[in-house]
Amino acid sequence: MSSLNQVALSLSAISFLACCSIAVGADQGSFAEAYRDVPMPEGFRVEASQEGPVFADTSGMTLYKWPQHKLRNGYSGESPGSPACYEDVLTVTAGLMSPYPPGIRLPELDERKSCTDLWKPVTAEESAQEVGEWTIVERRDGSRQWAYQEQPLYTSVKDQEPGDVLGGTRRRFGGDAPAKRVPVGPPSLHPPGFSIRSSFNGRMLGTDRSESIYSYSGDTAESTSCLAECLAKWKPVLAPSLAREQGEWSLLERSPGERQWVFRGKPLYTYILDSGTWSQQGSDEPGWYNVFTQIADSYPSRFKPQHTIVGDVLADSDGKTIYIYHCGEDSQDQLGCDHPTETQVYRLAMCGAGDPERCLEHWPYVLASDKEQSTNRTWSIVWIDPRTGRFTAAQQEDALRVWAYRDRPVYTFAGDSSPGDVHGGGTGEWRGQRNGLKAIMLRDDFFRGTL
């Protein structure tokens, strides 16, 4: 790095802004992710969520964007400054996912909703003024809609409580996945040179080169046990000369003129033997841990990690792999079809050729016993009509009480006969990303393919 760039990075570290932390529930640990205090228009606020800090409206409902996404035969989503979610009820496929052609009739048209039925545009009053990165874009009817970093903003009808993020995720998705909605929020509060990635386990801290960051249990904010031979595997994350301590971040002087970043009382390292970006391989070393700015809500106590040939998955008490269903329509508005309030035609076709009984046989729901209770909003217990796959009342005679992750039921696979089997991973279209099931991976650095 040139001396000029070093000075620029150091000056950026000095200007590292103070900010407020968000209150957090006990289930997320002692900390929530801090964020930079950025200008916001009147009527908006910041909420804590499983996706980190998010912008919210006056009711606390999360704001989402729909970024443009390249599919096999074109693009879906919204380009900057151009709303594409309207009240039109689409009736045919768009042909974005070959080999499926455009013009195929979509299912359940008598019940089908429009994009704006599910995604409410965040409208701006006539007197509203743009501020910072908040701008106002014009919809085709002349109404005004708020945008952040030029992306039009929406709320999701699935979100019911402040901090809910049931409508979308910041987690990465492949080229075969639909154009997903993504929660929008303020920048995370960390010094230059760092980045954060959403994962199943929480918000993982890394470098701006996507190297995972680790801490050692034997270290303190004032001293480190990683010396001499330890440094053959572990590289301290060094701070520029003009960096200053701020908030949760402090500095450890390893030697004269060499200072190491410390986060929440633990010096930070990268693992030299990591084989890929955002790896968790260093956490296989005794006493070493990946660093998270925020830990995800805990899964039900009866669930457990299970080793498999492709890494660690979430499993039930018998060691059977747990799967989650993914679905997005090949329509121009890319509406979801993975939630019990949405059409079940695709899921039933995939898991049982349209026969609910076959689906229950091959992909049984993970049932919750009468004694089990949900302890957070990420993992809930819902009642499902087994014939339709829709939510139902507990009083319905044959209703199933099942576990759900972010409001979506979870399943096991009848083809998994032994603990650690993952035979159901990637079942469906496009390795389970478009219409199918994928294992819930606790360690997604092992295998990023079909599961």
Secondary structure, 3 states (H helix, E strand, C coil): CCHHHHHHHHHHHHCCCCCCCCCCCHHHCCCCCCECCCCCCCCCEEECCCCCCEEECCCCCECEECECEEECCEEECECCCCCCCCCCCCCECCCCCCCCCCCCECCCCCCCCCHHHHEEECECCCCCCCECCEEEEECCCCCEEEEECCEECEEECCCCCCCCCCCCCCCCCCCCCCCCCEECCCCECCCCCEEEEEECCEEEEEECCCCECEEECCCCCCCCCCCHHHHHCEEECECCCCCCCECCEEEEEEECCEEEEEECCEECEEECCCCCCCCCHHHHCCCEEECEEEECCCCCCCCEEEEECCEEEEECCCCCECEEEEEECCCCCCCECCCCCCCCHHHHHHHHCCCHHHHHHHCCECECCCCCCCCCCCEEEEEECCCCCCECCCCCCCCEEEEEECCEEEECCCCCCCCCCCCCCCEEECCCCCEEEEECECCCCCCCCCC
